[in-house]
Amino acid sequence: MNDWEWQLLEEKTPVDHLEISGIEVRTGSRVRLRPRKGGDVMDIALGGQIATIECIEQDYEGKSHVCVVIEQDPGRDMGMLRQPGHRFFFDAEEVEPLSPGEFPEIAAVQKPSVLVAGIGNIFLGDDAFGVEVVRRLADLQLPEGVRVADFGIRGFDLAYALQDGYETTILVDACPHGEAPGTLYVIEPDLKVLDDPQAVVEAHAMNPINVLRMARAMNIEIKNVLLVGCEPETLGGEEGQMGLSAAVEAAVDHAVKLVESIINRILNGNRFDSNLGTEL
C-alpha cells in the first residue's frame, strides 16, 4: 500500500449507518440478501438468505459496502470475530432491510472487549510458549467478549486485529528476564515508548512492542495492554528446535489459569496489578 492509499484510508469518515429503501440500517440490523444478476457465483448462491450486518465500510471511491454474517452459518460467531470465510460483502443495493414485523432488529453487535494473542515461532523451542497457551485456551469455555487467537509470527496481522478496538489486549509470549526457566511474568508495557519518533517500525517483525508501534503508526488506538510472559530455557539455537523444554511445558497450564484469572478480573471491572498480581 503506497502513501497515497494510506492517506485515502486515514481521511475517510467512518460510516455507522446507511439508508436503504428509506430504512436506516446499521451494525446489528438484519437484512435479506438480493445479489444482482450476473454477479459473483458465491453471492448469487446466498440470494434470499437472512444476514446480520457486521459492519459498513467504504472503498477508496467513497462507495459504501455492507459486510454481513449469514444467519444460518454454523460459523457465524467466527464471522462476528471478523474471521475470513464467514463474512461477505455486498453493495448497499444488494441488501433488503427487514421490517420489524419480519425480524426485530437485534442490539448492536457485541464486539469482543478482550483479545488474547499468542505470539511465537513453533520452530524455535520455547518461543512457541504463547502459541501453546492460546491453543489450550481455545479449547476452554471463556466468557463472551473474549477473543483468543494464535498470531504466531504474523506481526502485521496482529497490528490489524488491534483496529477492532479491544479494551484490553493480553499478549502471551516467551519473555527472557534472567530468571529460572518456566518463571511466569505479567508485565504492563509502558505505552509511552510507542510515541518514540526514533523507533524503527518493521512490518514483519513480531516483537510485541514493535507490533504495538506499528499499530500506533497506523492510527490505531492502543488501550490497555498486558504481557503474560514465560522465561525460556532455549530458543532453538542456530538449527532451531521443535517442542518446548520441560520447564516451559510445565508452566503452560499455570499460564492458562493465569490468563483466565486476568480475564475474569478485567471483565469484573477490577484492575490487575502486574507487579503484585492483585486486584486494585
PASEBA-1860 file (N, C-alpha, C; in nm, 3 decimals):
! residues 280
1> MNDWEWQL> 0.086/-0.119/0.000/0.000/0.000/0.000/0.089/0.124/0.000 ~ 0.069/0.215/-0.096/0.154/0.332/-0.104/0.102/0.445/-0.016 ~ 0.181/0.556/-0.010/0.144/0.668/0.077/0.010/0.728/0.039 ~ -0.020/0.733/-0.091/-0.147/0.792/-0.135/-0.264/0.709/-0.085 ~ -0.251/0.576/-0.092/-0.358/0.488/-0.045/-0.377/0.500/0.106 ~ -0.267/0.511/0.180/-0.277/0.531/0.325/-0.352/0.659/0.356 ~ -0.322/0.765/0.281/-0.387/0.894/0.305/-0.537/0.884/0.281 ~ -0.576/0.811/0.176/-0.718/0.793/0.148/-0.788/0.723/0.264
9> LEEKTPVD> -0.723/0.620/0.318/-0.783/0.548/0.430/-0.797/0.636/0.552 ~ -0.694/0.715/0.582/-0.695/0.799/0.700/-0.798/0.910/0.690 ~ -0.828/0.957/0.567/-0.919/1.069/0.552/-1.066/1.027/0.545 ~ -1.093/0.897/0.534/-1.230/0.851/0.523/-1.306/0.873/0.655 ~ -1.431/0.914/0.642/-1.516/0.929/0.759/-1.583/0.795/0.788 ~ -1.573/0.744/0.912/-1.636/0.616/0.943/-1.787/0.621/0.916 ~ -1.842/0.510/0.865/-1.984/0.501/0.835/-2.051/0.417/0.942 ~ -2.148/0.474/1.013/-2.215/0.397/1.118/-2.356/0.357/1.078
17> HLEISGIE> -2.406/0.411/0.965/-2.539/0.371/0.919/-2.556/0.405/0.772 ~ -2.655/0.343/0.710/-2.693/0.371/0.572/-2.844/0.378/0.564 ~ -2.895/0.448/0.464/-3.038/0.448/0.438/-3.061/0.370/0.310 ~ -3.136/0.261/0.321/-3.166/0.174/0.207/-3.317/0.163/0.194 ~ -3.369/0.203/0.079/-3.514/0.200/0.053/-3.591/0.274/0.163 ~ -3.531/0.384/0.208/-3.598/0.467/0.308/-3.587/0.414/0.450 ~ -3.511/0.307/0.471/-3.496/0.248/0.604/-3.350/0.260/0.647 ~ -3.327/0.306/0.768/-3.192/0.320/0.819/-3.143/0.186/0.873
25> VRTGSRVR> -3.026/0.142/0.827/-2.965/0.019/0.876/-2.828/0.053/0.932 ~ -2.785/-0.026/1.026/-2.655/-0.006/1.089/-2.603/-0.142/1.137 ~ -2.488/-0.143/1.202/-2.434/-0.266/1.259/-2.538/-0.331/1.350 ~ -2.567/-0.458/1.326/-2.667/-0.530/1.405/-2.801/-0.543/1.336 ~ -2.826/-0.464/1.228/-2.952/-0.474/1.155/-2.956/-0.604/1.075 ~ -3.076/-0.659/1.062/-3.093/-0.780/0.982/-3.146/-0.742/0.844 ~ -3.092/-0.813/0.743/-3.129/-0.784/0.605/-3.149/-0.915/0.529 ~ -3.216/-0.905/0.414/-3.226/-1.018/0.323/-3.137/-0.987/0.203
33> LRPRKGGD> -3.059/-1.085/0.160/-2.964/-1.064/0.051/-3.032/-1.077/-0.085 ~ -3.011/-0.976/-0.170/-3.067/-0.974/-0.305/-2.954/-0.945/-0.404 ~ -2.859/-1.039/-0.424/-2.745/-1.012/-0.513/-2.791/-0.989/-0.657 ~ -2.720/-0.898/-0.725/-2.758/-0.863/-0.861/-2.729/-0.979/-0.957 ~ -2.806/-0.987/-1.062/-2.787/-1.091/-1.162/-2.653/-1.072/-1.233 ~ -2.589/-1.182/-1.261/-2.461/-1.176/-1.331/-2.344/-1.146/-1.240 ~ -2.370/-1.142/-1.109/-2.262/-1.114/-1.015/-2.182/-1.239/-0.980 ~ -2.104/-1.230/-0.874/-2.021/-1.341/-0.829/-2.109/-1.462/-0.797
41> VMDIALGG> -2.063/-1.582/-0.837/-2.144/-1.702/-0.819/-2.171/-1.730/-0.671 ~ -2.076/-1.699/-0.583/-2.097/-1.718/-0.440/-2.205/-1.625/-0.388 ~ -2.200/-1.499/-0.434/-2.303/-1.403/-0.392/-2.441/-1.450/-0.436 ~ -2.450/-1.498/-0.559/-2.578/-1.543/-0.611/-2.630/-1.661/-0.529 ~ -2.540/-1.750/-0.486/-2.579/-1.866/-0.407/-2.639/-1.826/-0.273 ~ -2.607/-1.705/-0.226/-2.659/-1.658/-0.097/-2.788/-1.578/-0.112 ~ -2.840/-1.569/-0.233/-2.962/-1.494/-0.257/-3.077/-1.544/-0.172 ~ -3.149/-1.450/-0.108/-3.263/-1.483/-0.024/-3.227/-1.513/0.120
49> QIATIECI> -3.098/-1.527/0.151/-3.056/-1.558/0.288/-3.076/-1.437/0.380 ~ -3.107/-1.467/0.506/-3.115/-1.362/0.608/-2.976/-1.345/0.669 ~ -2.932/-1.222/0.686/-2.798/-1.195/0.737/-2.802/-1.078/0.836 ~ -2.699/-1.070/0.917/-2.682/-0.960/1.013/-2.566/-0.873/0.967 ~ -2.585/-0.742/0.968/-2.477/-0.650/0.928/-2.371/-0.649/1.037 ~ -2.248/-0.688/0.999/-2.136/-0.686/1.093/-2.067/-0.551/1.095 ~ -2.061/-0.484/0.979/-2.003/-0.351/0.971/-2.038/-0.291/0.835 ~ -2.017/-0.160/0.822/-2.035/-0.089/0.695/-1.903/-0.022/0.662
57> EQDYEGKS> -1.849/-0.048/0.543/-1.718/0.005/0.508/-1.724/0.079/0.375 ~ -1.628/0.167/0.354/-1.618/0.243/0.230/-1.493/0.202/0.154 ~ -1.503/0.203/0.020/-1.385/0.179/-0.061/-1.315/0.312/-0.089 ~ -1.210/0.310/-0.170/-1.132/0.431/-0.197/-1.214/0.539/-0.266 ~ -1.318/0.499/-0.338/-1.400/0.595/-0.410/-1.515/0.649/-0.326 ~ -1.523/0.605/-0.201/-1.627/0.653/-0.112/-1.757/0.576/-0.120 ~ -1.760/0.467/-0.197/-1.881/0.387/-0.209/-1.893/0.295/-0.089 ~ -2.014/0.284/-0.034/-2.036/0.203/0.084/-2.065/0.058/0.048
65> HVCVVIEQ> -2.010/-0.031/0.129/-2.033/-0.174/0.114/-2.078/-0.231/0.249 ~ -2.169/-0.324/0.245/-2.224/-0.383/0.366/-2.160/-0.519/0.389 ~ -2.096/-0.537/0.503/-2.038/-0.665/0.540/-2.137/-0.739/0.629 ~ -2.172/-0.862/0.592/-2.275/-0.935/0.665/-2.225/-1.072/0.709 ~ -2.293/-1.125/0.809/-2.274/-1.262/0.856/-2.405/-1.334/0.835 ~ -2.402/-1.451/0.772/-2.523/-1.524/0.737/-2.586/-1.586/0.861 ~ -2.718/-1.568/0.874/-2.791/-1.615/0.992/-2.774/-1.766/1.014 ~ -2.779/-1.844/0.905/-2.776/-1.990/0.916/-2.634/-2.048/0.910
73> DPGRDMGM> -2.534/-1.964/0.908/-2.396/-2.011/0.902/-2.356/-2.069/1.038 ~ -2.318/-2.198/1.046/-2.275/-2.255/1.174/-2.156/-2.182/1.234 ~ -2.079/-2.114/1.147/-1.962/-2.040/1.196/-1.987/-1.891/1.207 ~ -2.114/-1.850/1.227/-2.146/-1.707/1.232/-2.071/-1.635/1.344 ~ -2.045/-1.706/1.455/-1.969/-1.643/1.563/-1.829/-1.605/1.518 ~ -1.771/-1.688/1.430/-1.639/-1.656/1.376/-1.649/-1.534/1.285 ~ -1.761/-1.522/1.214/-1.782/-1.405/1.131/-1.787/-1.279/1.214 ~ -1.855/-1.286/1.330/-1.864/-1.170/1.418/-1.726/-1.132/1.474
81> LRQPGHRF> -1.634/-1.230/1.475/-1.497/-1.204/1.518/-1.408/-1.165/1.401 ~ -1.472/-1.140/1.284/-1.404/-1.092/1.164/-1.309/-1.194/1.105 ~ -1.344/-1.323/1.120/-1.262/-1.428/1.061/-1.299/-1.446/0.914 ~ -1.200/-1.465/0.827/-1.229/-1.483/0.684/-1.310/-1.609/0.660 ~ -1.389/-1.608/0.554/-1.470/-1.723/0.518/-1.609/-1.720/0.578 ~ -1.633/-1.627/0.671/-1.764/-1.619/0.736/-1.820/-1.476/0.731 ~ -1.757/-1.390/0.651/-1.804/-1.253/0.631/-1.817/-1.231/0.481 ~ -1.924/-1.164/0.439/-1.950/-1.145/0.296/-1.985/-0.999/0.270
89> FFDAEEVE> -1.933/-0.944/0.161/-1.954/-0.803/0.127/-2.054/-0.791/0.012 ~ -2.148/-0.699/0.028/-2.247/-0.670/-0.076/-2.261/-0.519/-0.091 ~ -2.296/-0.477/-0.212/-2.329/-0.337/-0.232/-2.458/-0.307/-0.158 ~ -2.480/-0.180/-0.126/-2.599/-0.141/-0.050/-2.727/-0.179/-0.122 ~ -2.726/-0.171/-0.256/-2.848/-0.203/-0.332/-2.874/-0.354/-0.340 ~ -2.781/-0.434/-0.287/-2.798/-0.579/-0.290/-2.853/-0.636/-0.159 ~ -2.887/-0.548/-0.065/-2.945/-0.594/0.061/-3.081/-0.527/0.081 ~ -3.172/-0.602/0.138/-3.308/-0.553/0.160/-3.335/-0.551/0.311
97> PLSPGEFP> -3.353/-0.433/0.369/-3.379/-0.427/0.513/-3.507/-0.503/0.549 ~ -3.504/-0.573/0.660/-3.622/-0.645/0.706/-3.706/-0.553/0.793 ~ -3.835/-0.564/0.779/-3.925/-0.484/0.861/-3.928/-0.541/1.002 ~ -3.962/-0.458/1.103/-3.969/-0.507/1.241/-4.063/-0.626/1.256 ~ -4.165/-0.634/1.170/-4.259/-0.745/1.179/-4.198/-0.877/1.136 ~ -4.097/-0.872/1.045/-4.033/-0.995/1.000/-3.930/-1.044/1.101 ~ -3.838/-0.957/1.134/-3.737/-0.989/1.234/-3.706/-0.861/1.312 ~ -3.722/-0.860/1.443/-3.685/-0.740/1.519/-3.536/-0.716/1.507
105> EIAAVQKP> -3.500/-0.590/1.496/-3.357/-0.557/1.486/-3.288/-0.595/1.615 ~ -3.180/-0.670/1.604/-3.107/-0.710/1.723/-3.022/-0.593/1.772 ~ -2.978/-0.604/1.894/-2.892/-0.499/1.951/-2.762/-0.496/1.873 ~ -2.693/-0.383/1.881/-2.566/-0.371/1.810/-2.475/-0.488/1.842 ~ -2.402/-0.533/1.739/-2.317/-0.649/1.755/-2.218/-0.626/1.868 ~ -2.208/-0.724/1.956/-2.116/-0.714/2.068/-1.975/-0.750/2.022 ~ -1.890/-0.653/2.011/-1.752/-0.679/1.973/-1.677/-0.734/2.095 ~ -1.584/-0.827/2.073/-1.504/-0.874/2.186/-1.431/-0.757/2.250
113> SVLVAGIG> -1.426/-0.754/2.382/-1.359/-0.646/2.452/-1.218/-0.684/2.496 ~ -1.187/-0.815/2.494/-1.055/-0.863/2.535/-0.998/-0.950/2.424 ~ -0.876/-0.919/2.382/-0.805/-1.001/2.284/-0.690/-1.070/2.355 ~ -0.684/-1.203/2.344/-0.570/-1.279/2.394/-0.493/-1.328/2.273 ~ -0.373/-1.276/2.256/-0.295/-1.301/2.134/-0.172/-1.385/2.165 ~ -0.166/-1.504/2.107/-0.049/-1.588/2.121/0.057/-1.550/2.020 ~ 0.181/-1.536/2.067/0.292/-1.492/1.983/0.404/-1.596/1.993 ~ 0.469/-1.626/1.880/0.585/-1.714/1.888/0.607/-1.796/1.763
121> NIFLGDDA> 0.727/-1.852/1.754/0.767/-1.934/1.641/0.781/-2.078/1.689 ~ 0.699/-2.168/1.635/0.699/-2.308/1.682/0.828/-2.381/1.646 ~ 0.911/-2.323/1.559/1.036/-2.387/1.520/1.155/-2.339/1.604 ~ 1.127/-2.258/1.705/1.235/-2.203/1.788/1.217/-2.239/1.935 ~ 1.195/-2.366/1.963/1.190/-2.414/2.100/1.085/-2.345/2.185 ~ 1.130/-2.285/2.296/1.038/-2.224/2.391/0.972/-2.097/2.340 ~ 1.014/-2.049/2.222/0.947/-1.935/2.163/0.802/-1.969/2.129 ~ 0.769/-2.098/2.126/0.633/-2.142/2.097/0.542/-2.137/2.219
129> FGVEVVRR> 0.591/-2.086/2.330/0.512/-2.081/2.454/0.375/-2.015/2.433 ~ 0.373/-1.895/2.374/0.247/-1.822/2.356/0.151/-1.896/2.266 ~ 0.203/-1.961/2.162/0.119/-2.038/2.070/0.051/-2.153/2.143 ~ 0.127/-2.223/2.229/0.071/-2.337/2.302/-0.032/-2.292/2.406 ~ -0.007/-2.181/2.471/-0.103/-2.132/2.571/-0.237/-2.099/2.507 ~ -0.236/-2.027/2.395/-0.364/-1.991/2.333/-0.431/-2.112/2.269 ~ -0.351/-2.212/2.228/-0.412/-2.335/2.176/-0.497/-2.402/2.283 ~ -0.445/-2.404/2.405/-0.520/-2.467/2.515/-0.636/-2.378/2.559
137> LADLQLPE> -0.616/-2.248/2.556/-0.725/-2.156/2.592/-0.841/-2.169/2.495 ~ -0.810/-2.193/2.368/-0.914/-2.203/2.266/-1.007/-2.321/2.290 ~ -0.962/-2.420/2.367/-1.045/-2.537/2.398/-1.135/-2.515/2.519 ~ -1.121/-2.400/2.585/-1.197/-2.373/2.705/-1.321/-2.288/2.674 ~ -1.418/-2.292/2.764/-1.538/-2.209/2.751/-1.509/-2.076/2.821 ~ -1.467/-1.978/2.745/-1.433/-1.847/2.802/-1.555/-1.755/2.797 ~ -1.557/-1.650/2.877/-1.671/-1.557/2.877/-1.692/-1.491/2.741 ~ -1.816/-1.450/2.715/-1.842/-1.374/2.593/-1.761/-1.244/2.597
145> GVRVADFG> -1.723/-1.198/2.482/-1.645/-1.076/2.477/-1.495/-1.100/2.479 ~ -1.454/-1.229/2.474/-1.311/-1.262/2.473/-1.277/-1.333/2.343 ~ -1.178/-1.281/2.273/-1.129/-1.347/2.151/-0.989/-1.400/2.178 ~ -0.968/-1.528/2.147/-0.837/-1.592/2.162/-0.786/-1.625/2.022 ~ -0.664/-1.585/1.990/-0.613/-1.607/1.855/-0.462/-1.633/1.858 ~ -0.419/-1.725/1.774/-0.277/-1.755/1.756/-0.225/-1.673/1.638 ~ -0.137/-1.577/1.667/-0.081/-1.493/1.560/0.058/-1.540/1.520 ~ 0.115/-1.634/1.595/0.245/-1.687/1.556/0.347/-1.578/1.535
153> IRGFDLAY> 0.399/-1.567/1.412/0.498/-1.464/1.379/0.438/-1.359/1.286 ~ 0.304/-1.352/1.279/0.238/-1.262/1.186/0.210/-1.127/1.253 ~ 0.315/-1.048/1.268/0.302/-0.919/1.335/0.205/-0.824/1.265 ~ 0.206/-0.825/1.132/0.118/-0.735/1.058/-0.028/-0.770/1.085 ~ -0.060/-0.900/1.092/-0.198/-0.942/1.119/-0.242/-0.899/1.258 ~ -0.152/-0.909/1.355/-0.187/-0.867/1.491/-0.211/-0.717/1.496 ~ -0.129/-0.640/1.427/-0.148/-0.495/1.425/-0.285/-0.460/1.367 ~ -0.323/-0.527/1.260/-0.454/-0.502/1.201/-0.567/-0.545/1.294
161> ALQDGYET> -0.548/-0.656/1.367/-0.651/-0.703/1.459/-0.681/-0.601/1.567 ~ -0.581/-0.522/1.604/-0.599/-0.424/1.711/-0.692/-0.310/1.670 ~ -0.721/-0.297/1.541/-0.810/-0.191/1.496/-0.956/-0.218/1.537 ~ -0.984/-0.339/1.588/-1.120/-0.371/1.631/-1.155/-0.307/1.764 ~ -1.062/-0.235/1.825/-1.094/-0.154/1.942/-1.110/-0.230/2.072 ~ -1.025/-0.329/2.097/-1.033/-0.403/2.223/-1.000/-0.312/2.341 ~ -1.075/-0.331/2.449/-1.045/-0.254/2.570/-0.914/-0.300/2.632 ~ -0.887/-0.432/2.625/-0.764/-0.488/2.680/-0.708/-0.591/2.583
169> TILVDACP> -0.579/-0.585/2.561/-0.509/-0.684/2.481/-0.409/-0.756/2.570 ~ -0.418/-0.890/2.574/-0.326/-0.972/2.653/-0.235/-1.045/2.556 ~ -0.109/-1.008/2.553/-0.011/-1.074/2.467/0.054/-1.187/2.546 ~ 0.069/-1.303/2.485/0.130/-1.419/2.551/0.252/-1.459/2.471 ~ 0.370/-1.456/2.535/0.493/-1.473/2.459/0.605/-1.519/2.551 ~ 0.707/-1.583/2.494/0.830/-1.610/2.567/0.897/-1.476/2.600 ~ 0.950/-1.466/2.721/0.998/-1.335/2.766/1.121/-1.352/2.855 ~ 1.243/-1.345/2.799/1.365/-1.360/2.879/1.384/-1.245/2.978
177> HGEAPGTL> 1.399/-1.281/3.106/1.424/-1.180/3.210/1.536/-1.223/3.303 ~ 1.606/-1.333/3.270/1.718/-1.376/3.352/1.678/-1.458/3.472 ~ 1.554/-1.503/3.481/1.509/-1.586/3.593/1.517/-1.734/3.554 ~ 1.471/-1.821/3.642/1.473/-1.965/3.615/1.376/-1.997/3.501 ~ 1.413/-2.087/3.411/1.322/-2.126/3.303/1.187/-2.171/3.357 ~ 1.079/-2.124/3.291/0.944/-2.158/3.335/0.882/-2.053/3.425 ~ 0.961/-1.953/3.468/0.906/-1.845/3.551/0.808/-1.762/3.469 ~ 0.692/-1.734/3.528/0.589/-1.656/3.458/0.591/-1.512/3.504
185> YVIEPDLK> 0.563/-1.422/3.411/0.557/-1.279/3.440/0.427/-1.222/3.387 ~ 0.378/-1.118/3.454/0.272/-1.035/3.397/0.327/-0.893/3.395 ~ 0.345/-0.839/3.274/0.409/-0.709/3.256/0.311/-0.614/3.189 ~ 0.304/-0.493/3.238/0.223/-0.389/3.176/0.318/-0.295/3.102 ~ 0.329/-0.309/2.971/0.425/-0.226/2.896/0.394/-0.077/2.908 ~ 0.499/0.002/2.909/0.483/0.147/2.910/0.451/0.192/2.767 ~ 0.325/0.229/2.744/0.283/0.264/2.609/0.340/0.397/2.562 ~ 0.406/0.472/2.650/0.467/0.598/2.609/0.579/0.574/2.509
193> VLDDPQAV> 0.641/0.456/2.515/0.753/0.429/2.423/0.703/0.415/2.280 ~ 0.571/0.396/2.262/0.518/0.382/2.127/0.528/0.512/2.048 ~ 0.541/0.623/2.118/0.546/0.753/2.051/0.689/0.800/2.025 ~ 0.786/0.713/2.048/0.926/0.749/2.026/0.950/0.774/1.877 ~ 0.981/0.896/1.839/0.999/0.927/1.696/1.121/0.859/1.635 ~ 1.214/0.811/1.720/1.335/0.745/1.670/1.315/0.596/1.648 ~ 1.197/0.543/1.689/1.173/0.399/1.679/1.160/0.358/1.533 ~ 1.218/0.243/1.502/1.209/0.187/1.367/1.099/0.082/1.365
201> VEAHAMNP> 1.002/0.098/1.277/0.891/0.004/1.266/0.919/-0.097/1.156 ~ 0.924/-0.225/1.194/0.946/-0.332/1.098/0.816/-0.408/1.080 ~ 0.760/-0.405/0.960/0.627/-0.461/0.936/0.618/-0.610/0.960 ~ 0.728/-0.683/0.944/0.720/-0.828/0.952/0.792/-0.884/1.075 ~ 0.821/-0.799/1.173/0.880/-0.846/1.298/0.769/-0.876/1.397 ~ 0.797/-0.964/1.497/0.694/-1.000/1.592/0.738/-0.969/1.734 ~ 0.824/-0.871/1.752/0.849/-0.818/1.885/0.723/-0.744/1.930 ~ 0.667/-0.778/2.047/0.538/-0.718/2.087/0.536/-0.566/2.082
209> INVLRMAR> 0.640/-0.501/2.134/0.643/-0.355/2.134/0.650/-0.302/1.991 ~ 0.725/-0.372/1.906/0.735/-0.331/1.766/0.598/-0.336/1.698 ~ 0.520/-0.441/1.729/0.387/-0.455/1.671/0.295/-0.342/1.720 ~ 0.304/-0.309/1.848/0.223/-0.200/1.902/0.262/-0.067/1.838 ~ 0.391/-0.047/1.814/0.436/0.075/1.745/0.378/0.081/1.604 ~ 0.378/-0.034/1.536/0.325/-0.037/1.401/0.176/-0.003/1.402 ~ 0.102/-0.057/1.500/-0.040/-0.027/1.510/-0.062/0.122/1.536 ~ 0.019/0.180/1.623/0.008/0.324/1.652/0.037/0.405/1.526
217> AMNIEIKN> 0.136/0.361/1.447/0.169/0.430/1.322/0.054/0.424/1.223 ~ -0.033/0.323/1.238/-0.150/0.307/1.151/-0.271/0.381/1.208 ~ -0.247/0.466/1.309/-0.352/0.544/1.374/-0.456/0.456/1.444 ~ -0.412/0.339/1.492/-0.499/0.251/1.569/-0.483/0.284/1.717 ~ -0.595/0.304/1.784/-0.590/0.338/1.927/-0.548/0.216/2.008 ~ -0.445/0.231/2.088/-0.397/0.125/2.176/-0.443/0.157/2.317 ~ -0.523/0.069/2.373/-0.579/0.096/2.506/-0.495/0.025/2.612 ~ -0.551/-0.074/2.681/-0.479/-0.143/2.789/-0.410/-0.267/2.734
225> VLLVGCEP> -0.282/-0.283/2.768/-0.205/-0.397/2.719/-0.134/-0.464/2.836 ~ -0.144/-0.597/2.841/-0.069/-0.677/2.937/0.010/-0.783/2.860 ~ 0.127/-0.815/2.909/0.208/-0.920/2.850/0.225/-1.031/2.953 ~ 0.174/-1.150/2.921/0.197/-1.268/3.004/0.314/-1.341/2.941 ~ 0.427/-1.339/3.011/0.550/-1.395/2.956/0.601/-1.512/3.036 ~ 0.686/-1.591/2.972/0.748/-1.705/3.038/0.898/-1.704/3.008 ~ 0.978/-1.728/3.111/1.123/-1.735/3.093/1.159/-1.860/3.013 ~ 1.221/-1.845/2.896/1.255/-1.962/2.815/1.384/-2.028/2.863
233> ETLGGEEG> 1.397/-2.156/2.833/1.522/-2.226/2.859/1.607/-2.229/2.733 ~ 1.540/-2.246/2.619/1.610/-2.248/2.491/1.521/-2.189/2.383 ~ 1.583/-2.116/2.292/1.512/-2.062/2.177/1.556/-2.131/2.049 ~ 1.601/-2.254/2.065/1.626/-2.338/1.948/1.766/-2.337/1.891 ~ 1.845/-2.235/1.923/1.980/-2.230/1.869/1.981/-2.207/1.719 ~ 2.095/-2.227/1.657/2.111/-2.200/1.514/2.029/-2.294/1.427 ~ 2.009/-2.418/1.471/1.938/-2.516/1.390/1.789/-2.523/1.422 ~ 1.746/-2.447/1.523/1.606/-2.450/1.560/1.570/-2.575/1.640
241> QMGLSAAV> 1.448/-2.578/1.690/1.405/-2.691/1.771/1.253/-2.693/1.780 ~ 1.195/-2.808/1.759/1.050/-2.824/1.774/1.021/-2.871/1.916 ~ 0.920/-2.814/1.979/0.880/-2.858/2.111/0.937/-2.771/2.221 ~ 0.861/-2.762/2.331/0.901/-2.683/2.446/0.993/-2.762/2.538 ~ 1.077/-2.691/2.611/1.159/-2.756/2.713/1.068/-2.804/2.826 ~ 1.118/-2.893/2.908/1.036/-2.949/3.017/0.989/-2.840/3.112 ~ 1.076/-2.744/3.143/1.041/-2.639/3.238/0.929/-2.550/3.185 ~ 0.937/-2.515/3.058/0.835/-2.428/2.999/0.706/-2.505/2.974
249> EAAVDHAV> 0.717/-2.631/2.934/0.598/-2.715/2.917/0.520/-2.723/3.047 ~ 0.593/-2.737/3.159/0.527/-2.746/3.289/0.458/-2.616/3.329 ~ 0.502/-2.505/3.271/0.445/-2.375/3.306/0.322/-2.340/3.224 ~ 0.295/-2.414/3.116/0.187/-2.378/3.024/0.051/-2.381/3.094 ~ 0.020/-2.488/3.167/-0.110/-2.496/3.234/-0.126/-2.386/3.338 ~ -0.018/-2.353/3.407/-0.024/-2.242/3.504/-0.051/-2.111/3.431 ~ 0.007/-2.096/3.313/-0.014/-1.974/3.236/-0.159/-1.964/3.189 ~ -0.217/-2.076/3.150/-0.358/-2.078/3.109/-0.446/-2.029/3.223
257> KLVESIIN> -0.422/-2.082/3.343/-0.501/-2.040/3.459/-0.477/-1.893/3.492 ~ -0.354/-1.847/3.473/-0.322/-1.707/3.499/-0.397/-1.616/3.403 ~ -0.399/-1.651/3.275/-0.471/-1.571/3.176/-0.621/-1.571/3.207 ~ -0.675/-1.688/3.243/-0.817/-1.694/3.282/-0.846/-1.601/3.398 ~ -0.757/-1.600/3.497/-0.775/-1.513/3.614/-0.773/-1.366/3.574 ~ -0.680/-1.329/3.486/-0.672/-1.190/3.440/-0.799/-1.151/3.366 ~ -0.847/-1.240/3.279/-0.969/-1.212/3.203/-1.086/-1.188/3.298 ~ -1.102/-1.275/3.397/-1.214/-1.261/3.490/-1.206/-1.132/3.569
265> RILNGNRF> -1.086/-1.094/3.610/-1.070/-0.969/3.684/-1.107/-0.849/3.597 ~ -1.062/-0.853/3.473/-1.090/-0.742/3.382/-1.240/-0.731/3.356 ~ -1.305/-0.843/3.326/-1.447/-0.840/3.294/-1.533/-0.807/3.416 ~ -1.478/-0.829/3.536/-1.550/-0.792/3.658/-1.521/-0.649/3.701 ~ -1.446/-0.578/3.618/-1.422/-0.436/3.646/-1.306/-0.409/3.739 ~ -1.220/-0.510/3.764/-1.105/-0.491/3.853/-0.978/-0.476/3.772 ~ -0.893/-0.385/3.815/-0.763/-0.371/3.751/-0.672/-0.483/3.798 ~ -0.574/-0.517/3.714/-0.477/-0.621/3.750/-0.343/-0.555/3.773
273> DSNLGTEL> -0.288/-0.571/3.895/-0.157/-0.517/3.928/-0.051/-0.611/3.872 ~ 0.018/-0.570/3.769/0.115/-0.657/3.703/0.235/-0.687/3.791 ~ 0.257/-0.606/3.893/0.371/-0.631/3.981/0.336/-0.727/4.095 ~ 0.218/-0.710/4.150/0.179/-0.789/4.266/0.081/-0.899/4.233 ~ 0.016/-0.890/4.115/-0.082/-0.991/4.079/-0.206/-0.983/4.165 ~ -0.240/-0.863/4.213/-0.356/-0.847/4.300/-0.452/-0.745/4.242 ~ -0.575/-0.751/4.290/-0.674/-0.654/4.248/-0.648/-0.520/4.315 ~ -0.678/-0.413/4.243/-0.661/-0.279/4.299/-0.797/-0.214/4.318
END
